[in-house]
Amino acid sequence: MTPIPLSDLYYGPEEEAAVVRVLRSRWLSMGPEVEAFESEMASMLGVEYALAVSSGTAALHLALLALDIGQGAEVIQPALNFVAAANATIAVGATPVFADIIGLDEPTIDPAAVKRLITARTRAVVVMHYGGYPGRLAELTELCSRRGVALIEDACHAIGARYLDPQKRSPHGAYAGAVGDVGCFSFFSNKNLAIGEGGLIATSRHGLAERIRLLRSHGMTTLTWDRHRGHATAYDVVMHGYNYRLDEVHAALARCQLQRLCGNNAQRAALVEAYRRGLVRLDGWTIPFAGHPGESAYHLNVIVAPDAETRIRAAAHLKEAGVQTSRHYPCIPDFTVFSGSITDRLEYSRAYAARTLTLPLFPTMSPAQIAEICRELFAVSGHAMSA
Ligand SMILES: Cc1ncc(COP(=O)(O)O)c(C=O)c1O
């Protein structure tokens, strides 16, 4: 079998033309492409402000800084997550507090766990929309606003996903990343909108947006681009900031990929549906998010083995067959540097981490490749694939 990667990119002539256009403009650092991308993202998400940054990690770091979260503060977040939010929490001097997920079939942060862990020191809750499926935003928003705590959406998996509030029954719902105080996105190479490295922060809070704008560019009151255009001649430095800017080449690529996002996410949805149909009779395995309300971004396709040993066997078998798989994610408090962290009981997060298997998913995948992967999974489970 031709090897099947975990994810793959598609760039067409539009992306090539966009990169050439920027190179020919001879303006490479933050400028008109970034401005245009920010405005396109703000309008898609329905937020007041969209601020492009150099990565999803930079977005999370700036979100925490802008919310003035630092020494003495606790930030409740899922134990089952990529390590960026936890590292960003440490970077601002705050303490991560790790909550459990709802269950093996819904691996997003459990609002009941958040309720258990909240203290007078809690300043923010991070919800990560795992695999592109929005977390329980209505319960978390209600809890956070009642306790005066900020809600940060780690929407790095979830660009284009929509959250449906079960109480409200609106036909489309709000975009993931546009519900909490701030939403953070990543445009890393394996993401639904992939440009290599890049990120974005969405917010409708003016004060936060202004702080983020300053913090991402050294705390300086004007950009080189403003001075280049003659819109400013001088600048002041009003806070200690960073260089977390996105550049023009990446922004131009991002604008092309944004045009493809809706079609690509629909393609991902169809592929996930094909996986679900193909694997429904795989004994003992769980396919998370069955019947999830709203619209996922279908970033990951994950299945959960009956036990850790079966997961190891299946991953090895698929590797042998040329199929790349992964684990999203190990439990963060089980990493050396996070051992001794404050945690919930993490019963589900640990079971999930031991048993979860991420299968290939990318918009240009073929139904034949999915059928092949399903066949291999049935073979390793000791029974033939049933129609
Ligand atoms: C859930 C999640 N959060 C944060 C990040 C960090 O994003 P970046 O790699 O752009 O810094 C990632 C990226 O892999 C992620 O998957």
The ligand as an SDF file (V2000), in Angstrom:
LIG
                    3D

 16 16  0  0  0  0  0  0  0  0999 V2000
   -4.7470   22.3910   20.9230 C   0  0  0  0  0  0  0  0  0  0  0  0
   -3.5200   23.1750   20.5650 C   0  0  0  0  0  0  0  0  0  0  0  0
   -3.2380   24.2850   21.2590 N   0  0  0  0  0  0  0  0  0  0  0  0
   -2.1670   25.0430   20.9600 C   0  0  0  0  0  0  0  0  0  0  0  0
   -1.3150   24.7130   19.9420 C   0  0  0  0  0  0  0  0  0  0  0  0
   -0.1170   25.5610   19.6730 C   0  0  0  0  0  0  0  0  0  0  0  0
   -0.1160   26.1040   18.3980 O   0  0  0  0  0  0  0  0  0  0  0  0
    1.2620   26.4410   17.6350 P   0  0  0  0  0  0  0  0  0  0  0  0
    1.9050   25.1550   17.2500 O   0  0  0  0  0  0  0  0  0  0  0  0
    0.8110   27.2500   16.4580 O   0  0  0  0  0  0  0  0  0  0  0  0
    2.0810   27.2340   18.5720 O   0  0  0  0  0  0  0  0  0  0  0  0
   -1.5700   23.5650   19.1910 C   0  0  0  0  0  0  0  0  0  0  0  0
   -0.6750   23.2150   18.0790 C   0  0  0  0  0  0  0  0  0  0  0  0
   -0.2900   22.1760   17.7710 O   0  0  0  0  0  0  0  0  0  0  0  0
   -2.6910   22.7610   19.5160 C   0  0  0  0  0  0  0  0  0  0  0  0
   -2.9670   21.6460   18.8400 O   0  0  0  0  0  0  0  0  0  0  0  0
  1  2  1  0
  2  3  1  0
  2 15  2  0
  3  4  2  0
  4  5  1  0
  5  6  1  0
  5 12  2  0
  6  7  1  0
  7  8  1  0
  8  9  2  0
  8 10  1  0
  8 11  1  0
 12 13  1  0
 12 15  1  0
 13 14  2  0
 15 16  1  0
M  END
$$$$
